[in-house]
Amino acid sequence: MAFRPSHELHKRRFSRNLGVGLTLAAFVALVFALTVVKVKRGDPMQGYDHVIQPQSVPTPDQGDKG
């Protein structure tokens, strides 16, 4: 059983799919790299948990600079 030669449309579609796949892979690599850097820096990771965080409340010595 012989394979039929691929159509020109399939070659163009493969080229586009390859471009989209490489772009997606680059995005995933970027997010992964940013995550690794954030974790390695050791900064405390804070999420919004509907609780007042003391470090977010302005102190009286900061005053109103406006």
Buried (B, 14 or more C-beta within 10 A) or exposed (E): EEEEEEEEEEEEEEEEEEEEEEEEEEEEEEEEEEEEEEEEEEEEEEEEEEEEEEEEEEEEEEEEEE
